[in-house]
Each structure stands twice: as C-alpha cells, then as structure tokens.
Amino acid sequence: MNKFVQRIMVVFLAVFVLSVAASFAYFFWWQQPAQRCELFGNWWDPSSRTCAKPIFLPNLTHRPIGSPKLKPGEPVMIPPPKR
C-alpha cells in the first residue's frame, strides 16, 4: 500500500507540474503578445495572431481632416486633369 500511495503522489505531482508549465506557456506564447501589442496602441488580431498598426484615414485617402461628407445620391465633382 505504501508503494501505491507514493506512486499516486508522484502522478499527482507530475500532473500539477505539467498544468503549471502549460499555464505559463499559454501566457507567454498566447496572452503576452496580445497585451504587449495593445499596450503600444496597436490592434491585435487573434485569428491570425497579427499585431497591426492603425492607419490614419486622411493619410490614406489624402483628404483634409474635417472634409465635408457626401450624402447618398449626391453627385461627385471630379476636377478635370491638369495639363
């Protein structure tokens, strides 16, 4: 009986050590990159595990900040090309 109790103790200790190691691995390889990305103000995509920097829309469209918004059905005036 004494051998059986010692064997069960070793099994429970091994399960405990493996679960603690799995918890640390989950934190350092899965949670910490997301927290670090969001700490710097970036966007974290959990499906692809990508840290992306947001792009300011006026930089992308070259429109001035606060430009008037178009209403649906309103014609768009495109200036003629310069020669």
N, C-alpha and C positions, 0 to 999 in steps of 0.2 A: 504494500500500500504506500509506503514511503517513496518508492521509486515513481509510482504513478503520480503522486502529488507533485514531486519535483518536475516531472515531465510536463504536467499541466501548467505549472508555474512558468517554465521555460517557453511553452507555447503562447501563453498569455503575454509574457514579456515581449516575445517576438512580434506578436500582433500589435501590441502597443507601440513598439519602436517603429514598425512599418507604417502605422497610421500617422504617427507624428512626422515621420520623414515625408509621407505623401502630402500632409498638410503644408509643410514648409515648401515642398516642390511646387504645389499648386499656387502658393502665394508668390514665390519668386519668379515662376515662369508664366503665370497667368494673370494674377491680380496686380502685381507691382508695375509691369509695363503700362497698364491702363491708367493707374494712378499717377505715374510719372508723366505720361502724355498729357493728361488733363491738368496736371499741376502747372505745366508751361502754357496752358491756354489753347492747346491743340485739340483736335477731335479724334476720338478713339472709335474705331470700327471693330466690334467684337467678332463679326463673322469672318473677316479676313485678317484680323489682328494687325491692323494698319493704323499708324499714327499720322494724321494728316493735318497740315497747317491750313486754317481757313483763309480764303482769298477774299479781299475786299472787293465787292462787286463793281464800284466805279473804276477800279484799276483794270478790271477785266473788260468792261464794256466801253471804257473811255468816255463815259458820260459824266458831266459835272455833278457834284453832290447836291441833292435837292432839286434835280431837274424835274420838270412837270411830268406827271404820269399821264399816259394816254388812256382814253376811255374806249371801251369796246365799240367797234364800228367807226371810230374816228379815223379819217384818212391820215396817212403818214406822209409828211412833206420831206422828200429827199432832195437835197440841193444838187444842182447839175454839177458834173465833174469839172474841175478846173483844168484849163489847157495850158 
